[in-house]
């Protein structure tokens, strides 16, 4: 280690070390390539299947079909890429937690240099308000207090002494210090935590797992049925080219080409809605993961609480008072001149004299703390006892009297003292101050214990007269010599109050069947009190410290897998293990946090939730969701939207598969008839249905607003294709739509003179095929409204609640007219305008689908009842 000199490093030596070690900057993760992101959209399983279909169509001499399928793949891919790229850029990249500049001593001169230019051995000068920009060792410390909450989770500032280490990313909140740089950039403790964050891989979301299963099953079914139809065609003597055409048609009919872009848009829309509610989603699939959450591990400081200290109780030998209100704004208390209030004024004033922290107005009606938050709270109390601070009444930072000498805090004494012309004012921990008192009333210890059980931070304030003034520099001016024979003035209790709505948010999560635990670096008593105040501590009221947690993950999961548990004094490694243990028990874990220490756990959890206002950049980068207002209630709204989004995905998956049944049925009938029954729909018509008329209603279903019952009880299912969905699709809705389609097609053929086994004329086949096409589209219309709810029939929900669906249906009808009435397009598709009787038959699809939906809902209710 470099020997510290008052001159610091020379500029030449600093430059050499900078060249050798590199800049003092955290390593940043590489940006994902847009080209790689785009390529992925064209190479997933569905896309590969359709590319194969393109190749087969070209081999079969069907260039129009090949072009149509290729256009579908390209449009889907570009659309999905645009949504993913937009979401990826929705939040800023990780910014360094280092300040832009630092004050150092080089060549004996104080200079300001960029933080990236710091090197090992530099002498750094720190003052209150500075962010520490490298790992340092203190060489000189004067009443120094450092906020390490973002590294440790402990909300109270620490007071390092000479020789102690302070770490990059922390803040100096009080005093001054001179320190030596011992580690920079990737060698700092901050970098170690950031490395763990980068190396932790977020688990696959429930939606992704379920969607992958659906895609795999549908793909293999489509391929299997396509090959089966190709074989049947060859057995029936159909030319290989026509057999290949049928096989491609079956495959295309079964593959819901619009499913993946519809999912992407639904997630993107939900993410946009969450952003409007102050919840910024950083990964689209995190939208649904929120809805599937079964266990929330919430931080205390800054999440359940405001992260601002307030004096809420003062005890004096003349009596105790409770101080109403919270925050740093000095609203008048209206205290009278009774002996108790006079004693409270004495305690507050003496405590403020022994402090250097204070509050100041920001100019917009708000107040902010400077220095130690507890000392700022004392300043607020003094101002409130003066009925506020009138405008222009002098500097707020001035002590009530001139301080001639200070004795700063140290861990051995655990006290702070300040001497005025005639008195010594002391504050510190209750035990340490009482040891220095000449006599103390016996009721002080019970009073302190009562405050502690309420979760308050408690300090004692004492005073003694200095008739001759404070000792000079040549006298015995040690703190131990001065701090004797004190008279106890009283106790002060501080609270970091709960956030507004925190209790309601905890209750809402619990009502949704989600377990809630507090995981904090704070003291167990403080954590217990806050947990009780917000209604989190329930059941057996388990409060456990991090050092007491079992080393075995299975035992850890068994211990914590309950509602209302509190884990205090946790380390970053503890939070990581807690997430892993709960995941091993099958939970979908949401972990909230705001500090650097929370980064690894936020990355490991199924859904990491960071605070946007008070949180650190590392926490925000590691998280999947950033609460822009730091309110846990905002997360509750995000969970509701996540659940609604998953339900919407089920809605349009049901919609897609129901229509696919109607698209596949003509090929099945043709195969079962041995080719004697004409094909009602051709491959190009199927593509027109999937992309032209099918897509917009599916997208509108993805925007269905949340049901009022969404947050009542646990999420019903995290499986997209469960038994209920399959029954609705293949037992009711799909057969109803397909039956009318085939009925209308057959009736038009029969009315035109067709008989079994004969080849219908091209004109008759085109009209019948157009009628079948119209029946499927009208069935889609009814199906879209039927898929809005699994528990209520079509008219059981307001038709105006989803105006996007109404607009999509109007566009669908316009497209139907275009596909059938625009002759060149209709000819390309192999269809023509239906006759009046054909339209009447096709219109039967609407009541048929509505009736099938009502029947299925009624039967489901009866079974459930």
Buried (B, 14 or more C-beta within 10 A) or exposed (E): EBEBEEEBBEEEBBEEBBEEBEBBBBEEEEEEEEEEBBEBBBEBBBBEBBBBBBEBBBEBEBEEBBEBBBEBBEBBBBBBBBBBBEBBEBBEEBEBBBBEBBBBBBEEEEEEBBBBBBBBBBBBBBEBEBBBBBBBBBBBBEBBBBBBBBBBBBBBBBBBEBEBEBBBBBBBBBBBBBBBBBBBBBBBBBBBBBBBBBEBEBBEBBBBBBBEEBBEEBBEEBBEBBEEBBEBBBEBEBEEEBBBBBBBBBBBBBBBBBBBBBBBBBBBBBBEBBBEBBBBBBBBBBBBBBBBBBBBBBBBBBBBBBBBBBBBBBBBBBBBBEBEBBBBBBBEBEBEEEEBBBBBBBBBBBBBBBBBBBBBBEEEEEBEBBBBBBBBBBBBBBBBBBEBBEEEEEEBEEBBBEBEBBBBBBEEBBBBBBBBEEBBBBBBBBEBBBBBBEEBEEEBBEBBEBBBEBBBBBBBBBBBEBEEEBBEEEEEBEBEEBBEEBBBBBBBBBBBBBBEBBBBBBBBBBEBBBBBBBBBBBBBBBBBBBBBBBBBBBEEEBBBBBEEBBEEBEEBBEBBBBBBBBBBBBBBEBBBBBBBBBBEBEBBBBBBBBBBBBBBBBBBBBBBBBBBBBBBBBBBBBBBBBBBEBBBBBBBBBBBBBBBBBBBBBBBBBBBBBBBBBBBBBBBBBBEEEBEBBBBBBBBBBBBBBBBBBBBBBBBBBBBEBBEEBBEEEBEBBBBBEEBBEBBBEBBBBBBBBBBBBBBBBBBBEBBEBEEEEEBEEEBBBBBBBBBBBBBBBBBBBBBBBBBBBEBBBEEBEEEEBEBBBEBBEBBBEBBEBBBEEEEBBEBBBBBBBBEEBBEBBBBBBEBBBBBBBBBBEEBEEEEE
